[in-house]
């Protein structure tokens, strides 16, 4: 459920801070977790070109 806060000229700072503290942050993708996880014998650029050629 999404909440919407409408700000007027004389909005209370406490109300804004309370609204922002209730929001949950999005879970971010941790790319470092997979760094070095795949071991390949072939050059990465050659693999990339091969995969791109599969679309043709």
N, CA, C and O atoms as a DFTB+ gen file, in Angstrom:
224 C
 N C O
     1  1       0.848      -1.166       0.000
     2  2       0.000       0.000       0.000
     3  2       0.899       1.237       0.000
     4  3       1.800       1.368       0.829
     5  1       0.639       2.123      -0.931
     6  2       1.432       3.343      -1.018
     7  2       0.711       4.475      -0.312
     8  3      -0.514       4.581      -0.363
     9  1       1.489       5.316       0.345
    10  2       0.934       6.486       1.009
    11  2       1.358       7.725       0.237
    12  3       2.450       7.782      -0.328
    13  1       0.494       8.691       0.226
    14  2       0.785       9.947      -0.456
    15  2       0.654      11.055       0.566
    16  3      -0.309      11.092       1.332
    17  1       1.614      11.953       0.579
    18  2       1.597      13.088       1.487
    19  2       1.524      14.353       0.654
    20  3       2.411      14.618      -0.158
    21  1       0.470      15.138       0.851
    22  2       0.307      16.386       0.124
    23  2       0.869      17.502       0.984
    24  3       0.432      17.711       2.116
    25  1       1.839      18.216       0.440
    26  2       2.476      19.297       1.187
    27  2       1.839      20.631       0.819
    28  3       1.686      20.959      -0.358
    29  1       1.478      21.378       1.824
    30  2       0.935      22.725       1.631
    31  2       2.000      23.711       2.073
    32  3       3.053      23.310       2.567
    33  1       1.744      24.950       1.904
    34  2       2.729      25.981       2.230
    35  2       3.190      25.917       3.686
    36  3       4.361      26.165       3.973
    37  1       2.295      25.594       4.592
    38  2       2.643      25.597       6.016
    39  2       2.603      24.177       6.591
    40  3       1.996      23.929       7.633
    41  1       3.261      23.259       5.893
    42  2       3.289      21.865       6.356
    43  2       4.158      21.747       7.597
    44  3       5.160      22.447       7.744
    45  1       3.761      20.859       8.477
    46  2       4.524      20.666       9.703
    47  2       5.714      19.759       9.430
    48  3       5.584      18.739       8.754
    49  1       6.852      20.126       9.950
    50  2       8.074      19.353       9.747
    51  2       7.952      17.982      10.409
    52  3       8.431      16.993       9.855
    53  1       7.337      17.904      11.552
    54  2       7.189      16.626      12.250
    55  2       6.367      15.642      11.418
    56  3       6.685      14.454      11.366
    57  1       5.323      16.129      10.777
    58  2       4.476      15.268       9.961
    59  2       5.264      14.716       8.771
    60  3       5.117      13.547       8.415
    61  1       6.081      15.541       8.170
    62  2       6.908      15.121       7.042
    63  2       7.937      14.098       7.490
    64  3       8.121      13.081       6.822
    65  1       8.612      14.344       8.606
    66  2       9.614      13.416       9.112
    67  2       8.987      12.083       9.499
    68  3       9.595      11.035       9.278
    69  1       7.800      12.098      10.063
    70  2       7.103      10.874      10.441
    71  2       6.758      10.056       9.195
    72  3       6.928       8.837       9.179
    73  1       6.278      10.726       8.168
    74  2       5.938      10.050       6.918
    75  2       7.178       9.400       6.307
    76  3       7.123       8.250       5.872
    77  1       8.281      10.120       6.271
    78  2       9.509       9.596       5.670
    79  2      10.095       8.453       6.487
    80  3      10.692       7.539       5.919
    81  1       9.941       8.482       7.789
    82  2      10.486       7.410       8.620
    83  2       9.689       6.117       8.468
    84  3      10.223       5.033       8.705
    85  1       8.417       6.217       8.075
    86  2       7.586       5.031       7.882
    87  2       7.886       4.325       6.568
    88  3       7.597       3.136       6.429
    89  1       8.450       5.023       5.620
    90  2       8.726       4.442       4.304
    91  2       9.837       3.408       4.400
    92  3      10.837       3.610       5.089
    93  1       9.645       2.309       3.704
    94  2      10.662       1.277       3.666
    95  2      11.501       1.476       2.416
    96  3      10.969       1.760       1.343
    97  1      12.799       1.327       2.552
    98  2      13.689       1.464       1.409
    99  2      13.633       0.231       0.525
   100  3      13.338      -0.868       0.994
   101  1      13.916       0.420      -0.746
   102  2      13.935      -0.714      -1.661
   103  2      15.213      -1.501      -1.460
   104  3      16.271      -0.933      -1.191
   105  1      15.109      -2.801      -1.591
   106  2      16.272      -3.664      -1.468
   107  2      17.090      -3.534      -2.749
   108  3      16.562      -3.696      -3.849
   109  1      18.349      -3.249      -2.605
   110  2      19.210      -3.039      -3.761
   111  2      19.944      -4.324      -4.128
   112  3      20.185      -5.182      -3.279
   113  1      20.289      -4.439      -5.388
   114  2      21.020      -5.589      -5.888
   115  2      22.485      -5.456      -5.501
   116  3      23.107      -4.426      -5.759
   117  1      23.032      -6.486      -4.889
   118  2      24.425      -6.483      -4.457
   119  2      25.276      -7.215      -5.493
   120  3      25.408      -8.437      -5.439
   121  1      25.854      -6.464      -6.440
   122  2      26.646      -7.061      -7.514
   123  2      27.976      -7.603      -6.995
   124  3      28.526      -8.537      -7.578
   125  1      28.495      -7.042      -5.923
   126  2      29.780      -7.498      -5.380
   127  2      29.698      -8.952      -4.903
   128  3      30.710      -9.651      -4.844
   129  1      28.512      -9.389      -4.570
   130  2      28.307     -10.753      -4.100
   131  2      28.678     -11.773      -5.179
   132  3      29.120     -12.879      -4.868
   133  1      28.496     -11.397      -6.444
   134  2      28.750     -12.304      -7.549
   135  2      30.099     -12.063      -8.229
   136  3      30.420     -12.740      -9.206
   137  1      30.870     -11.142      -7.746
   138  2      32.160     -10.822      -8.349
   139  2      33.094     -12.029      -8.254
   140  3      33.392     -12.520      -7.165
   141  1      33.547     -12.494      -9.418
   142  2      34.464     -13.622      -9.469
   143  2      33.798     -14.968      -9.268
   144  3      34.489     -15.964      -9.055
   145  1      32.476     -15.030      -9.330
   146  2      31.767     -16.272      -9.082
   147  2      31.821     -17.226     -10.274
   148  3      31.688     -18.438     -10.106
   149  1      32.017     -16.681     -11.478
   150  2      32.038     -17.517     -12.684
   151  2      33.470     -17.593     -13.200
   152  3      34.109     -16.567     -13.434
   153  1      33.957     -18.781     -13.371
   154  2      35.295     -18.983     -13.920
   155  2      35.143     -19.432     -15.368
   156  3      34.468     -20.425     -15.639
   157  1      35.763     -18.709     -16.303
   158  2      35.667     -19.046     -17.726
   159  2      37.074     -19.176     -18.305
   160  3      38.009     -18.509     -17.863
   161  1      37.201     -20.038     -19.288
   162  2      38.483     -20.242     -19.949
   163  2      38.644     -19.304     -21.149
   164  3      39.760     -18.957     -21.536
   165  1      37.506     -18.899     -21.730
   166  2      37.519     -18.066     -22.926
   167  2      37.490     -16.590     -22.537
   168  3      37.048     -16.240     -21.443
   169  1      37.964     -15.722     -23.440
   170  2      37.965     -14.289     -23.206
   171  2      36.523     -13.782     -23.095
   172  3      35.662     -14.204     -23.867
   173  1      36.257     -12.897     -22.158
   174  2      34.905     -12.399     -21.922
   175  2      34.349     -11.660     -23.141
   176  3      33.150     -11.738     -23.408
   177  1      35.190     -10.950     -23.878
   178  2      34.735     -10.225     -25.060
   179  2      34.291     -11.187     -26.160
   180  3      33.318     -10.918     -26.864
   181  1      34.996     -12.301     -26.311
   182  2      34.627     -13.317     -27.302
   183  2      33.273     -13.930     -26.935
   184  3      32.431     -14.146     -27.807
   185  1      33.067     -14.205     -25.662
   186  2      31.790     -14.754     -25.198
   187  2      30.666     -13.759     -25.475
   188  3      29.593     -14.144     -25.940
   189  1      30.910     -12.489     -25.190
   190  2      29.905     -11.458     -25.407
   191  2      29.538     -11.356     -26.886
   192  3      28.355     -11.264     -27.213
   193  1      30.515     -11.369     -27.783
   194  2      30.247     -11.301     -29.218
   195  2      29.464     -12.524     -29.679
   196  3      28.558     -12.410     -30.505
   197  1      29.807     -13.685     -29.149
   198  2      29.096     -14.918     -29.499
   199  2      27.625     -14.839     -29.079
   200  3      26.740     -15.218     -29.845
   201  1      27.367     -14.351     -27.875
   202  2      26.000     -14.243     -27.387
   203  2      25.199     -13.227     -28.196
   204  3      24.012     -13.435     -28.446
   205  1      25.827     -12.144     -28.603
   206  2      25.133     -11.139     -29.411
   207  2      24.815     -11.677     -30.797
   208  3      23.786     -11.317     -31.368
   209  1      25.661     -12.519     -31.347
   210  2      25.437     -13.077     -32.675
   211  2      24.299     -14.089     -32.676
   212  3      23.756     -14.395     -33.737
   213  1      23.926     -14.616     -31.511
   214  2      22.819     -15.571     -31.440
   215  2      21.502     -14.926     -31.804
   216  3      20.571     -15.628     -32.199
   217  1      21.389     -13.616     -31.685
   218  2      20.144     -12.911     -31.978
   219  2      19.921     -12.807     -33.491
   220  3      18.789     -12.611     -33.933
   221  1      20.967     -12.934     -34.273
   222  2      20.839     -12.778     -35.735
   223  2      20.450     -14.075     -36.383
   224  3      20.297     -14.135     -37.603
